[in-house]
Amino acid sequence: MNKTELVSAIAEEAGLTKADAAKALEATVSTVTKALSSGDSVAIIGFGTFKVGERSARTGRNPQTGAEMQIPAAKVPKFSAGKALKDAVN
């Protein structure tokens, strides 16, 4: 499902226009992004939790040349599915 299909599904499920559903989706994504960028986590009961994880620096290899290179530490977004979502999928 791509973004357009998701907006259509939200509009149909909630009885909104597609424009309103698109605004709601954009606001949700923007709010989650802002929360994660400030270091907070976002927990949606029954769905899951978005949080920021730490990836430490490490040594890697360039696949073309085989030369070693340093990969810097990074913060990465993570999602943990909630029990209700896991049960719905299974």
N, C-alpha and C positions, 0 to 999 in steps of 0.2 A: 504494500500500500504506500503510495507516495503522498506528498503533502496535499495535493488537490483532492485526492480521493478521501483523505482524512478529514479535510474541511467539509466535504460533501456528507460524509457519514456523521460528523458532529452536528451539522445543520439539520439533517433528517432526524437524528436521535433526540435532539433538544428542541426541535420545532423552531429553529432560528433561520434567518436568511443566511445564505452562504457568506455574505459580506460580514455579518455579525459573528459567524462562526470563525471566519478567518481572523478577525480582530481578537477574538477570545483566545485562539490558538497562539497568535503572535504575542499576546500579553503573557500567556502562560510560559512560553519558551523564553521570553525576555526576562521574566521574573526569576525563573529557575537559573538562567545564565548569570544574572546579577548576583544572586545568592551564592552560587558556586564560586564566582570570581572573588567574592569577599571572604571566602573560606567557610561559609555556612553550609549546612546540609539541608535538604528538602525532603521531608517524609510525607508521603501520601498514604494514609492508612488503607490497607487492602490492595494497594498497587505496588508500592516500593519506595526505596530511598535513593536519592541522588546525593552523592558526596564526592569530596575531592581526596584523591589518594596521592601518595608521594612515590615517585620512581627515582631511585638513587642513581648516581652517576656510575657508569660502567665502561669497560673497554670492549669495543666491537671491532669487526673487520669489514673493510670495503670489499664487497663481493667481486668487483671487477679486478682489483689489483691484489687483494689479499693483505693489504697494508693495515696495521692496527690503527684505530682512531678512538678518540675519547668521545663518548656519548654523554652529554651533560645531564644533570638531574632535572626532573620535570615534575610538574603537578599534572595529574590526569583525572578527568571525570570518571566516576564509577557509578554503576547502578546495581542495586541489590533488589531483586524481585520480592514482593511481599507474599505471604502465604496464600491469600485469595487469588492472586495472579497465577501463582504456581499451580494451585488446584484447578483453576479454569483451563490452563494449558494442558494439564494431564487429564 
